[in-house]
Amino acid sequence: MNRQFYDNEREIDLAEQKAIHKRGKKIVIARTIIFSAIIFCLAAGYDGLPYCYESAVVFFLIFLRLVRYHEEQRRLKEFLKSRLSVLGSYISRAGGTWRKRSNDGSIYLKNDRPQDVDLYVFGPGSIFQYICAARTKRGRDRLAESLSPSPPEDFSKVRFRQKGVAELLTRPRLSLDLEAYARLLPNDHDTTKLIEMMEEDLPKISPIFQLRFFLFPLFLLIAALTYYGVIENIYFVSVIPILSLMLAIILLRITSEILKPLQIISNELRLYKEIFNRIEETDFNSACLSEIRDILSGEISASEELQRLSILVDVVDTRKNPVFFILGNALFLIDFHCAMKFLKLRSNAAKYLRQWIDAWSEMEVLLSLASIGQTRTTFCFPQLIDTEKPHIEAKNLTSLLIADKKSVPNSVNLNASTTIITGSNMGGKTTWVRTLASSILLAYAGAPVCAEKFSVSKLSIFTSIRVNDDISQGLSTFYAELLRIKNMIEFSETKKPMLICIDEIFKGTNSADRIVGAKEAIRRLTNEWSITLVTTHDFELCDLTSNNNTPVFNAHFEEYYKDDKIHFDFKLREGRCHTTNAKYLLKIAGIING
């Protein structure tokens, strides 16, 4: 992580925040003075002083500009606050304090997919909680879908996404700005209902809506004829406004129904417009990001179309004011104009809105995956190997869920084989197995991983790590684990490449049955299409041999003692472990004496 860059950006934004606060005070004073000047000019004009009404108009225009400028500053202040929040999120992830982030993806946990829990993919302290930069529901759904233990059918799509993520890492300010705008959207913002409403068939419009073009000119004509004395009855001028207002009231339900979709997203249109405009104006190098930009700036510009919708939303919202509703419809049939204008915009948006929103959802996924490279010191993009033979190579791989300063790197080069991993309690066995498997899962999503080098082939990931009993189903811990092992064996019979991770195999039963059952299960899972990792405290499994030519290796973690305290270096070593620390841990816990 380039910590200096993020610290500098934070200082710049804090300084700008203070400047905006000072400008805000000056604008309030200026508005007060100008408003007082308007009142004074109106009063002076009433008393007969020359040019006072003209001056009042000038001051009023200045007042309107100050109001607009004040609103711009308010929005900029909101944006900077959001941007500072994003910067804080990056810094917290780099510092290891990210577990307070609100969205942990627990809703994506699946009962039939134990890898989600075993590898901390979703839930508190999970990969999803660490990387998620998606604000919208569609973006989060897409990100969750990408974090799958099943390999993609085609690595070319993953490589395509990798290049997009890689380019985002070279554009940190773009990532910050996009996330900052997105964070101003409602949490878990869902545009599905809006898209569905926009894609519905357009309603049939009565020809009476065409009167919007004729009634106002007719009113002007009657007013002019009355002014020049052609029409003597002055009250005749009010006929057209009254008729227009009556039409607007009679058709209010229809116009409100036409304009209903605008109410769903009225506050978010400006934000989406800013997001899309930021993407459209960027000249990307990677095909992945260029494709997203091209979708947004194709035949119809997404930002320009949303700008038109934003203006229309402002007008429609103003209709809620009774004075504006009466005057606007009496003189201009403003409801008819808004309804017809929206139908025209809707016909364009209906063709492209789903594409635009999906393009932004993909960008949210890319921003999330890029957060790994933005918050870690060591990372690389995995090499994806198109081969049917199982292969994993990792150089100085660390866990994403452990802070840089606390993580210990390990390296492996694995082909079809079984590795029995032994070691003392708290030595790092389970963490290492999780780290390796979860890094593969991230690689398949298109993300960088925390390593100097990483390569992997297509492997279906199977795990048996956090196995619990299920009272509602009448399952003991041992039987629940049996079902997982059975599932692995059944999939293995398809001879598709696998990564199998089993922690403390058959820990839920007695030692004699455990060893017999473990040996048989491991032999069944030792074959030329599987990479099998098994952690255990049973040294008897270290002498295991396969029934075929697939090799079985031993590896271990160990501890050391200094000043009568136990220490771990969390380094993976070849061969079996020859030490245990259970008795020592029981002693320091005060459970046993001596």
C-alpha positions in Angstrom: 0.0 0.0 0.0 1.2 3.5 -0.9 0.3 4.8 2.6 1.8 8.2 1.9 -0.5 8.8 -1.1 -3.6 8.1 1.0 -2.3 10.2 3.9 -1.6 13.1 1.5 -5.1 12.8 0.0 -6.6 12.8 3.4 -4.7 16.0 4.4 -5.8 17.7 1.1 -9.4 16.8 1.6 -9.4 18.0 5.3 -7.9 21.3 4.2 -10.5 21.7 1.5 -13.3 20.9 4.0 -12.1 23.7 6.2 -11.9 26.1 3.2 -15.5 25.2 2.3 -16.7 25.8 5.8 -15.1 29.3 5.7 -16.6 30.0 2.3 -20.0 28.9 3.6 -19.9 31.5 6.3 -19.0 34.2 3.8 -21.8 33.1 1.4 -24.4 33.3 4.3 -23.3 36.9 5.1 -23.4 37.8 1.4 -26.9 36.3 0.9 -28.1 38.3 3.9 -26.7 41.5 2.6 -28.0 41.0 -0.9 -31.5 40.0 0.4 -31.5 43.2 2.5 -30.5 45.2 -0.6 -33.4 43.7 -2.5 -35.9 44.7 0.2 -34.4 48.2 0.3 -34.6 48.7 -3.5 -38.2 47.5 -3.6 -39.1 49.9 -0.8 -37.2 52.7 -2.5 -38.8 52.0 -5.8 -42.2 52.1 -4.1 -41.3 55.6 -2.8 -40.6 56.6 -6.4 -36.8 56.6 -6.5 -35.5 55.9 -10.1 -33.8 52.6 -11.2 -34.6 50.9 -7.8 -36.8 48.2 -9.3 -34.1 47.5 -11.9 -31.5 47.3 -9.2 -33.8 44.9 -7.2 -33.9 42.6 -10.3 -30.1 42.7 -10.5 -29.7 41.9 -6.8 -32.2 39.2 -7.1 -30.2 37.5 -9.9 -27.1 37.8 -7.7 -29.0 36.3 -4.8 -30.1 33.3 -7.0 -26.4 32.8 -8.1 -25.3 32.8 -4.5 -28.0 30.2 -3.6 -26.8 28.0 -6.4 -23.2 28.4 -5.4 -24.0 27.7 -1.8 -25.7 24.4 -3.0 -22.7 23.5 -5.0 -20.5 24.0 -2.0 -22.8 21.9 0.1 -22.6 19.1 -2.4 -18.9 19.4 -2.5 -18.8 19.2 1.3 -20.9 16.0 1.2 -18.6 14.5 -1.4 -15.4 15.3 0.6 -17.0 13.8 3.7 -17.7 10.6 1.7 -14.2 10.6 0.2 -12.6 10.9 3.6 -14.7 8.0 4.7 -13.4 5.9 1.8 -9.8 7.0 2.6 -10.4 5.9 6.2 -11.7 2.5 4.9 -8.5 2.0 2.9 -6.3 3.0 5.8 -8.2 0.8 8.3 -7.8 -2.3 6.0 -4.1 -1.7 5.7 -3.9 -1.3 9.5 -5.9 -4.4 10.3 -8.9 -2.6 11.9 -11.3 -3.3 9.0 -13.6 -5.7 10.9 -15.8 -2.8 12.0 -16.9 -2.3 8.4 -20.7 -2.7 8.2 -21.3 -5.0 5.3 -19.9 -8.5 5.9 -22.0 -10.3 3.3 -23.6 -12.7 5.7 -26.7 -12.8 3.5 -24.8 -14.7 0.9 -23.9 -17.6 3.1 -25.2 -20.9 1.7 -26.0 -24.0 3.7 -25.0 -26.3 0.9 -21.6 -24.5 0.4 -19.5 -25.1 3.5 -16.5 -23.3 1.8 -18.2 -20.0 2.5 -17.7 -20.5 6.3 -14.6 -22.6 6.2 -12.6 -20.0 4.1 -14.2 -16.9 5.7 -15.7 -15.9 2.3 -18.7 -14.3 3.9 -19.7 -13.3 7.4 -17.9 -11.3 10.1 -14.1 -11.0 9.5 -14.5 -12.4 6.0 -13.0 -11.8 2.6 -16.2 -10.1 1.4 -16.2 -7.7 4.4 -12.5 -6.8 3.6 -12.8 -6.1 -0.1 -16.4 -5.0 -0.7 -16.6 -1.5 -2.2 -20.0 -2.1 -3.8 -22.8 0.2 -2.5 -25.6 -1.2 -4.7 -27.4 -4.5 -4.2 -26.6 -5.5 -7.8 -22.9 -4.7 -7.3 -22.8 -6.8 -4.1 -24.7 -9.6 -5.7 -22.3 -9.7 -8.6 -19.2 -9.6 -6.3 -20.6 -12.4 -4.1 -21.3 -14.5 -7.3 -17.6 -14.0 -8.3 -16.4 -15.5 -5.0 -17.1 -19.1 -5.9 -15.2 -22.3 -5.0 -15.8 -23.6 -8.5 -13.3 -22.7 -11.2 -14.5 -20.6 -14.1 -15.2 -22.4 -17.4 -13.1 -20.0 -19.3 -10.0 -18.3 -17.8 -10.0 -15.7 -20.6 -12.9 -13.8 -18.9 -10.9 -13.8 -15.6 -7.8 -12.5 -17.4 -10.0 -9.8 -19.0 -11.1 -8.7 -15.5 -7.6 -8.9 -14.1 -6.5 -6.2 -16.6 -9.3 -3.9 -15.6 -8.4 -4.4 -11.9 -4.7 -3.8 -12.7 -5.5 -0.5 -14.4 -7.6 0.7 -11.5 -4.5 0.2 -9.3 -2.7 2.8 -11.5 -5.6 5.2 -11.0 -6.1 5.5 -7.3 -7.8 8.9 -7.4 -10.4 7.6 -9.9 -11.2 4.7 -7.5 -11.5 7.1 -4.6 -13.8 9.4 -6.4 -16.1 6.6 -7.8 -16.3 5.0 -4.3 -17.0 8.4 -2.7 -19.9 9.2 -5.1 -21.3 5.7 -4.6 -21.1 5.9 -0.9 -23.5 8.8 -1.0 -26.1 6.4 -2.4 -28.4 4.6 0.0 -26.8 1.5 1.5 -27.7 -1.6 -0.5 -29.3 0.6 -3.1 -31.5 -1.5 -5.4 -32.4 -0.3 -8.9 -34.3 -3.5 -9.9 -37.7 -2.0 -9.4 -36.8 1.1 -11.4 -35.4 -1.0 -14.3 -38.5 -3.1 -14.4 -40.8 -0.1 -14.4 -38.8 1.6 -17.1 -38.9 -1.5 -19.3 -42.7 -1.8 -19.0 -44.6 -1.0 -22.2 -45.3 2.7 -22.5 -48.9 3.6 -21.7 -51.2 4.9 -24.4 -51.5 8.6 -24.3 -54.7 10.4 -25.0 -54.6 13.0 -27.8 -55.8 15.5 -25.2 -52.1 15.8 -24.1 -51.4 17.6 -27.4 -53.3 20.6 -26.0 -50.1 21.5 -24.1 -48.8 23.1 -27.4 -52.0 25.2 -28.1 -53.5 26.5 -24.9 -50.7 28.8 -23.8 -50.4 30.5 -27.3 -54.2 30.8 -27.3 -54.0 32.4 -23.9 -51.4 34.9 -25.2 -53.6 35.7 -28.2 -56.7 36.3 -26.1 -54.7 38.5 -23.7 -53.3 40.5 -26.6 -56.7 40.9 -28.2 -58.1 42.0 -24.8 -55.3 44.5 -24.3 -55.9 46.1 -27.7 -59.7 46.2 -27.1 -60.7 43.6 -29.7 -62.2 41.6 -26.9 -64.0 43.8 -24.5 -64.8 41.4 -21.7 -61.6 41.3 -19.6 -62.7 38.2 -17.7 -62.6 36.2 -20.9 -58.8 36.1 -20.5 -59.2 33.7 -17.5 -61.1 31.1 -19.4 -58.0 29.4 -20.8 -56.0 29.2 -17.5 -59.1 27.8 -15.7 -59.6 25.2 -18.5 -55.9 24.3 -18.3 -56.0 23.9 -14.6 -59.1 21.8 -14.7 -57.5 19.4 -17.3 -54.4 19.1 -15.1 -56.6 18.2 -12.1 -58.8 15.7 -14.0 -55.7 13.9 -15.5 -53.6 14.2 -12.3 -53.8 10.5 -11.5 -52.6 9.6 -15.0 -49.7 12.0 -15.1 -48.7 11.0 -11.5 -48.7 7.3 -12.6 -46.5 8.2 -15.7 -44.1 10.1 -13.5 -44.0 7.5 -10.7 -40.6 5.9 -11.6 -38.9 9.3 -11.0 -39.9 9.2 -7.4 -38.0 6.0 -6.8 -34.6 7.4 -7.8 -35.1 11.1 -7.6 -32.3 11.7 -5.0 -29.9 9.3 -6.7 -30.0 10.5 -10.3 -27.5 13.3 -9.7 -25.1 10.8 -8.1 -25.4 8.3 -10.9 -24.9 11.2 -13.3 -21.6 12.1 -11.5 -20.5 8.5 -11.5 -21.2 7.9 -15.1 -19.7 11.2 -16.2 -16.5 10.4 -14.3 -16.2 7.1 -16.1 -17.1 8.5 -19.5 -14.5 11.3 -19.4 -11.7 8.9 -18.5 -9.5 7.5 -21.3 -8.9 3.9 -20.3 -6.2 1.6 -21.6 -7.6 -1.9 -20.7 -10.3 -3.5 -22.8 -12.2 -4.3 -19.6 -12.6 -0.7 -18.4 -12.9 0.6 -22.0 -15.9 -1.7 -22.5 -17.6 -0.2 -19.4 -17.0 3.3 -20.6 -18.3 2.5 -24.1 -21.5 1.1 -22.7 -22.1 4.4 -20.8 -21.0 6.7 -23.7 -22.3 4.8 -26.6 -25.2 5.8 -28.9 -26.7 7.7 -26.0 -24.5 9.2 -23.2 -25.7 7.9 -19.8 -24.5 11.0 -17.9 -26.2 13.4 -20.4 -29.5 11.4 -20.3 -29.4 11.3 -16.5 -28.7 15.0 -16.5 -31.9 15.6 -18.4 -33.8 13.3 -16.0 -32.3 15.2 -13.1 -33.7 18.5 -14.4 -37.0 16.9 -15.0 -37.1 15.5 -11.5 -36.4 19.0 -10.1 -39.4 20.3 -12.1 -41.6 17.4 -11.0 -40.7 17.9 -7.4 -41.6 21.6 -7.6 -45.1 20.5 -8.7 -45.6 19.5 -5.0 -45.7 23.2 -4.2 -49.4 24.2 -4.5 -48.6 27.7 -5.9 -46.3 26.3 -8.6 -48.8 23.5 -9.4 -51.7 26.0 -9.9 -49.6 28.6 -11.9 -47.6 26.1 -13.8 -50.7 24.2 -15.0 -52.9 27.2 -15.5 -50.4 28.9 -17.8 -48.3 26.1 -19.3 -50.0 22.8 -18.5 -46.7 21.8 -16.9 -47.9 18.4 -15.9 -48.6 17.5 -19.5 -45.2 18.7 -20.6 -43.4 16.7 -17.8 -45.3 13.6 -18.6 -44.6 13.7 -22.3 -40.9 14.7 -21.7 -40.5 11.8 -19.3 -42.0 9.3 -21.8 -39.6 10.4 -24.4 -36.6 10.0 -22.0 -38.0 6.8 -20.7 -38.1 5.3 -24.2 -34.4 5.9 -24.5 -33.6 4.8 -20.9 -35.6 1.6 -21.3 -33.2 0.5 -24.0 -30.0 1.2 -22.1 -30.7 1.6 -18.4 -30.2 -2.1 -17.5 -26.9 -2.0 -19.5 -25.8 1.1 -17.7 -26.6 -0.2 -14.2 -25.0 -3.6 -15.0 -21.9 -1.7 -16.3 -21.7 0.1 -13.0 -22.2 -3.1 -11.1 -19.2 -4.6 -12.8 -17.2 -1.5 -12.0 -18.1 -2.0 -8.3 -16.8 -5.5 -8.5 -13.5 -4.3 -10.1 -13.2 -1.6 -7.4 -13.7 -4.2 -4.7 -11.1 -6.6 -6.2 -8.7 -3.7 -6.6 -8.9 -2.9 -2.9 -6.5 -5.8 -2.2 -3.7 -4.1 -4.2 -4.5 -0.7 -2.8 -4.2 -1.9 0.8 -1.5 -4.5 0.8 2.3 -4.2 0.5 2.9 -7.4 -1.4 0.5 -8.6 -4.1 0.5 -10.1 -7.6 -1.9 -11.1 -10.2 -2.1 -14.9 -10.4 -1.1 -16.8 -13.5 -4.0 -18.9 -14.6 -2.9 -22.1 -16.2 -5.1 -23.9 -18.8 -4.3 -27.5 -18.0 -6.2 -30.4 -16.7 -3.4 -31.4 -14.4 -3.8 -29.9 -10.9 -1.1 -27.3 -10.1 -0.6 -24.6 -7.4 2.6 -22.5 -7.0 2.8 -19.8 -4.4 5.8 -17.7 -3.4 5.7 -15.9 -0.1 1.9 -16.1 0.1 0.2 -14.5 3.1 -3.4 -14.2 4.3 -5.5 -11.3 3.2 -7.3 -11.3 6.6 -4.1 -10.8 8.6 -2.4 -7.4 8.6 0.8 -7.1 6.6 2.9 -6.5 9.7 1.6 -9.6 11.4 1.5 -12.0 8.4 4.1 -14.6 7.8 4.7 -15.7 4.2 5.0 -19.3 3.0 5.7 -20.9 -0.3 4.6 -24.1 -1.9 4.7 -25.9 -5.3 2.0 -28.5 -5.5 0.9 -30.9 -8.2 -1.3 -34.0 -7.8 -0.4 -35.3 -4.3 -1.5 -35.5 -0.7 0.2 -33.5 2.0 -0.2 -34.5 5.7 0.4 -31.4 7.8 1.2 -31.8 11.4 2.2 -29.4 14.1 1.3 -28.1 17.6 -1.8 -26.3 18.5 -1.9 -22.6 17.3 1.1 -23.3 15.1 -0.6 -22.2 11.9 -1.8 -25.3 10.1 -5.4 -24.3 9.6 -4.6 -20.7 8.8 -2.2 -21.9 6.1 -4.8 -24.2 4.5 -7.4 -21.5 4.5 -4.9 -19.0 3.1 -4.0 -21.2 0.1 -7.6 -22.1 -0.7 -9.0 -18.6 -0.3 -6.3 -17.2 -2.5 -7.3 -19.5 -5.3 -10.9 -18.4 -4.8 -9.8 -14.8 -5.2 -7.7 -15.7 -8.2 -10.7 -17.1 -10.0 -12.6 -13.9 -9.3 -9.9 -11.9 -11.1 -8.3 -10.3 -7.9 -4.7 -10.0 -7.0 -3.5 -12.2 -4.2 -1.1 -11.5 -1.3 2.0 -13.1 -2.8 5.1 -12.4 -4.8 4.1 -15.0 -7.3 1.1 -17.2 -7.7 -0.1 -19.7 -10.4 -3.0 -22.1 -10.4 -4.9 -24.4 -12.7 -8.6 -25.1 -12.7 -9.5 -26.7 -9.4 -12.8 -27.3 -7.6 -12.3 -26.3 -4.0 -13.6 -28.7 -1.3 -13.2 -28.1 2.4 -13.9 -29.7 5.7 -12.6 -27.2 8.3 -15.3 -25.7 10.5 -17.6 -28.7 11.0 -20.4 -28.4 13.5 -23.3 -30.6 14.7 -26.8 -29.8 13.6 -29.5 -30.6 16.2 -32.3 -29.7 13.9 -31.1 -32.4 11.4 -30.0 -34.8 14.1 -26.4 -34.7 12.9 -23.4 -35.1 15.2 -20.1 -33.4 14.4 -18.6 -36.7 13.3 -21.5 -37.5 11.0 -21.5 -34.0 9.5 -17.8 -34.4 8.6 -18.5 -37.9 7.2 -21.0 -36.3 4.8 -18.5 -33.8 3.6 -15.8 -36.4 3.0 -18.4 -38.5 1.2 -19.2 -35.5 -1.0 -15.5 -35.1 -1.8 -15.1 -38.8 -2.7 -18.2 -38.7 -4.9 -16.9 -35.7 -6.8 -13.5 -37.3 -7.1 -15.0 -40.1 -9.0 -15.7 -37.6 -11.9 -11.9 -37.3 -12.1 -12.2 -33.5 -12.4 -9.3 -31.5 -10.8 -9.8 -30.8 -7.1 -8.2 -29.0 -4.2 -9.2 -30.8 -1.0 -8.7 -29.2 2.4 -9.4 -31.2 5.5 -8.7 -29.9 9.0 -8.2 -32.3 11.9 -9.8 -35.2 10.0 -12.5 -37.1 11.9 -11.8 -35.2 15.1 -15.3 -36.0 16.3 -14.6 -39.7 17.1 -12.3 -41.8 19.2 -8.6 -42.1 18.2 -8.7 -45.7 17.1 -11.7 -45.3 14.7 -10.4 -41.9 13.6 -7.0 -43.2 12.4 -8.6 -46.2 10.6 -11.2 -44.0 8.9 -8.8 -41.2 8.1 -6.3 -43.6 6.4 -9.0 -45.0 4.2 -10.5 -41.7 3.3 -7.2 -40.1 2.5 -6.3 -43.0 0.3 -9.6 -42.6 -1.6 -8.7 -38.9 -2.1 -5.1 -39.5 -3.2 -5.1 -39.6 -7.0 -3.6 -37.9 -10.0 -6.4 -35.3 -10.3 -6.4 -34.0 -6.7 -4.3 -31.9 -4.5 -5.2 -33.0 -1.0 -4.2 -31.1 2.2 -4.9 -32.8 5.5 -4.0 -31.3 8.9 -3.8 -33.7 11.9 -2.4 -34.4 15.3 -2.3 -38.1 14.6 1.3 -38.9 13.8 0.2 -42.3 12.6 -1.1 -40.7 9.4 2.4 -39.5 8.6 3.3 -43.1 7.5 0.5 -43.2 5.0 1.2 -44.4 1.5 -1.1 -44.2 -1.5 -2.6 -47.1 -3.5 -1.3 -45.6 -6.7 1.7 -43.6 -7.9 0.4 -40.3 -6.5 2.9 -39.1 -3.9 2.2 -38.5 -0.2 4.2 -35.8 1.5 4.6 -34.6 5.1 4.9 -31.0 6.2 4.7 -29.3 9.5 4.7 -26.2 11.6 6.6 -26.0 14.9 7.0 -23.9 18.0 9.9 -22.9 20.2 10.3 -21.8 23.8 12.0 -18.7 25.1 12.0 -17.3 28.6 9.6 -20.1 29.6 7.1 -18.9 27.0 5.9 -20.6 23.8 6.5 -18.9 20.5 5.5 -19.7 16.9 7.2 -18.6 13.7 4.3 -19.9 11.5 6.7 -21.2 8.8 5.8 -24.3 6.8 8.6 -26.9 6.8 9.1 -30.2 5.1 8.7 -33.5 7.0 6.7 -34.5 10.0 6.4 -32.7 13.3 8.0 -34.4 16.4 6.7 -32.1 19.1 3.4 -31.2 20.9 2.4 -28.4 23.1 -0.9 -29.4 24.5 0.5 -30.2 27.9 2.3 -26.9 28.1 -0.9 -25.0 27.1 -2.9 -26.9 29.7 -0.3 -25.9 32.3 -0.2 -22.2 31.5 -4.0 -22.2 31.5 -3.9 -23.5 35.1 -5.7 -26.7 34.2 -2.9 -29.1 35.2 0.0 -28.6 37.6 3.7 -29.4 37.2 
